[in-house]
Amino acid sequence: MPMSIGRTAAAAAIALSLLTSAAFADNYPTHPVRILAPSAAGGNPDVIARLLAARLSEIFNNPFIVEDVPGVGGVVAAKQITTTAPDGYTLMLSDSGALAISVAMNPDANYKLSDFTPITALATLPTILVIKPAVPANTLAEFVALAKSKPDTMSFGSAGSGSIHQLTMVIFEQQAGIELLHVPYRGGTAMVNGLLTGEIDAGWSGIPNVLALIQTGKLRALCVSVLQRDPSLPEVQTCNELGYKGFNVATMIGLLGPAGMPPAVVARLQAAVAKILREPEIAARLVTLGIHVEENGTAAYAKFLQDDLSRYTTVVNAVHLQMK
């Protein structure tokens, strides 16, 4: 076959594929869409997924159904999504735990970022550094100075080994030049109880979990982990403001599908979600949960996922958290 004919045939095949994809997207969805939420009912992913599903059902005039798939910090849901058809009828919410931390910790993980189609970021979940009142420090600078004077003596808690809470502290320790003793708990609530009972000195926590405790003086807030102050505690400065330039650590929740989804379907979903996130009632509801709306496009979200994996791989290697 002459080369020009071959090229013409290839171009025609590509054009036909694009037309087929566009036609598929124009009719999408024609039946219910599943959204896997990697949490138990009432968890942040579940709440966000249900808010999203309700509005997507209205926009597309077809049901979007949330299925809670808890287990291993989102890994169970992530594994499930990689085995589904890339037709846009099975989606998932996922976060840094499943897509970065778990992959970084387990060199033999049987999925990787290339197994997913990023659609859009949805929200970030910042944390706040809190200490028990008995710690003689009223500011972040005083806390760091105290920790430097007592290396490997002061302690911090986390929601478990390899949790975002632990890795946030590891990143902070590296920037501040301090070393604290790590005490892992079974979940964030147990960690907060450890602070209240005096078992540990400090910890990073989701803001809703400690908001009332900060307001009543039972815990002392030192800084927020992202670049913007939290509306519920506007007086608490960010680590970046307090001299830790660029400190910006949070779990990002996003919408994904299996690898190979039609680009036109991805574009339709991304546009619909962007519209939903701009709705005042949705944004207000997320703020009450300590969640920051994080609207960005597919390409920006894909880059964040790569950067997130690189960051946590570096941290996991530094503290030897890899699973054996």
N, C-alpha and C positions, 0 to 999 in steps of 0.2 A: 504493500500500500504506500503510495507517495506520502512524504512527510506532511505536505500541506493538507492532504485529505485527513490524515491521522489527527492533526491538530484541530481541524475543523470538527471532527467527530468528538474529540475530547471536550472542546468548548461547548458543543451542543449538549453533551451529557451533563456538563456542569450547569449550564443554563436550565436544563430540564429539572435537575435536582433542586436548584434554587426555586424554580416555579412550584415544584411539588411541595417543598418546605413551606413556601409562602401560603400556598393553598391550604396546607394542613393547619398552619397557624391561624388562618382566617376563620377556620371552623372550630378551632380549639377553644374550650373543651366540649366534646359531645357527650361525655358521661362523667360521673363523679371523679374528683381528684383527691387522692390521699395525701395528707401532710403528716409525716412522722415527727412526733415531738419527743426528744430523748429525755423525758422526765416523767415522774409520777404526776397525777392530777394535782393542779395547784402550783406546780413549780413554774419558774419563769418561762421556760420554753413552752410549756403547756398553755400558759396564759397568753403569751404573745401569739402562739399558733392559732388559738381560738379567736382572738381579736382579728387576726389577719384572715382567717378562713371565713368568718361571718361576712366581711366586706368583699372578699374575692367571690364568694357565692353570689352576691348581689351584682357585682360588676360583670361577671361572666354568665350570669343566669344559669348556673350549674353548681351542684353541691361541691364544696371543698370540705372534706371530712378529716378531723384530727384524730390520730391514733397515738396514744401514749406508748412509747417503747423505752421504758427506763432500763438502766443497766450499764455498769462499768463506765460511768461518766460519758455516756453518749456513744460508746463504741458499738453496742448492740444495734442501735439504730443505723449507725454508719455502715456496718457490715451488711445490714439488710438492704440498704439503698443501693449498694454496689451490685446487687444481684437482680435488680429490677430493670425492665425495659426502659430505654431512654426516650420515652414518648411524651413526657410531661405529666403523666397521670399518677406518678408517685414522686413526691418531693419530701424534703426534710428540713427541719430547723437544726442547726448544729452550731457548736461554739469552739472556742480555742481548746477546750479540754479534749474533745474528740478528734479535732482536725490538726492540732499542733502538739499538745502536751503528750497525749497517748501515743501518737506516731513517733515523737522524739524519744519517749521513754522505752519504746519497744522496737528494737531493730528488726524484729521478725513479724511486725504487724502485717496482717494480710490485706491491708488496703493502704493507699497513698493518695495524695491530693489529686493526681491525674485520674483517679477513679471517679471524680465528681465533676459536675458542671456547676460552677458558681453562678448564681442568679443575681443576688443583691445582698448587701449588708442590711441589717434591720435595726440593731441597737447594740449599745455597749453597756456593760454592767461594771461600773467603777467600784473600787473598794476604798475603805477609809482606815487609816492606821489609828488604833485605839489602844490605850494603856489603862491599867487599873489605877485608881486614885492614889494608892499607896506608893506608887513609883514617884520619887521626888524630881519630877520634870514637868514643867508647864508648857514647854514649847518643843518643837522638833529638834532644835539645836541643843537644848538641854538634855533631851533623851539620847541623842547621839553622843554627846560628851560623857554622859553617865555610862553608856554602853562601852565606850572606849576605855573608861577607867576600870571596867570590870569585864574584861574579855572572857567569853565563854561562861559567864555567870548568869547574866540576865537571859530570860527565856521568851520565846514567842510560840503561839499556838497556830495551828492550821486546821483546815477541814479534812486533812489526810495527807499522807505522803504523795507528792506529785500533784497536789491540788494547786489551783491558781493562787490560793492564799500563801502557800509555801513559796512558790516560785516568785511571787511579787516581793516577798521579804528577801529572798536570795538576791534578786536584782537590786533591791534597796541596800542590802548589806554591802554588795560590791561597790556601789556608788558612794556609800557613806564611810566605808572602811571600818565596819564593825563586824563582830561575830556574836551571834546569839545562839542559845540552845534551842533546838527545834522539838516541839512536843506535838505530835500529830493526834488529832481527835477523829471521831467518826462523825463528821459533818460540822457545818458551820455553827449550828445551835449549841452543840456540845463544846465547841471552842469558846464561844461567848460565855457559857456557864463556867468554863475554866478561868476566864478573866474575872468573873464576878466572885468566885470562891477564892481567888488569889493563887490558884495553882500556877498560873503563868503571868508574865508581866505585860505582854503586848500581843497584838495580832492584827492582821488585815481582815476586814469583814465587809460583807455587803451592807450598804447603808441602811436599808429598812430594818435589818436585824438588830441594829444598835442605836437607831435614831432616838427612841424614847430614853434609852439608858444614858446617852450623851446629854440630852436635854434636862434630865433629872440629876446629873452629876455623878451617876454611878460608874460611868466610864469617861475618860478624857480623850478627845479627838485631837490628833496632831496634824494630819494632812490627808488630802485626797489624792488618789493614784492617777488621775487623768489631768488633762491640761485645763479643764474648766471646773470651776467650783460647782458644787451641787446645790440646786435651788432649795433643797430642804435644810441645808446647813451653810448658808452663804458666807458666814463668818469664818469658816474653816478654809484655810488656804490650801493650794495645791503644792505638791512637792516641788514642782517646777518653779513656783513663785518663791519657795523657801530656799532656793539655791541649787536644787538638783535638776539642772537644766535638761529638758527633753524627757524627764521621767513621765511616762505615759503608758501605764500597764492596766489593761482591763480585758475581760472576756468580751469578745464580739459575737453576737448571735446573727446568723445569716441564713438565707434560704438557698438551698442547693438541690440538684437532681443528680441522677447518674450520669456518667460521662457519655458524651455523644448526643445530647439533646439538640433538637433543631434550633438553630440560632434565632429564627423568627419567633418560636415559642418562648424562648428565653427573653427576648426583647419585649414581648407582650406582657409577660409576667413581671418583668422589672418595671415597666412603665406603670402597671396597675398598682404594684406595691409602693412605688414612689408617690403616687397620688394618695394612697391610704395614709402613708406616714405624715403627709402634710395636713391631714384632717385634725383640727384642734382637739376634738374629743379623744382621738386615739393618742395624740401626743400627751395630753393631760393625764390620761389613764396610765401611760407608761412612766411618767414622772412620779406618780404616787408609789410606784413599785421600785423606785430608785434606778430606773432604766433611762439611758440617754438615747434618743432617736439618732440613728446613724444612717442617713440616707446617702448612698453612693452607688455608682453604676457597676455593671458587671466587671469591667476591666479593673476598676479600682479595688473591688472586693477580691478579685483573683490575686492582685498584687499583695493586698493585705494578708491573705492566707499564706502566701509564700514567705513574706517577711515574718509573720507570726511563727511559722514553723522554724525558720532559721534562728529567730531569737530564742525560742524555748529549747531548741536542740543545743545551742551554746550553753544555756543555763543548766540543762540536764546533764550535759557532759561535765560541766564544772563541778557539780556536786554529786556526780556518780549515781544518778537516779535510774539508770537504765535497768529494765527488767532482765532478769537472767533466764 
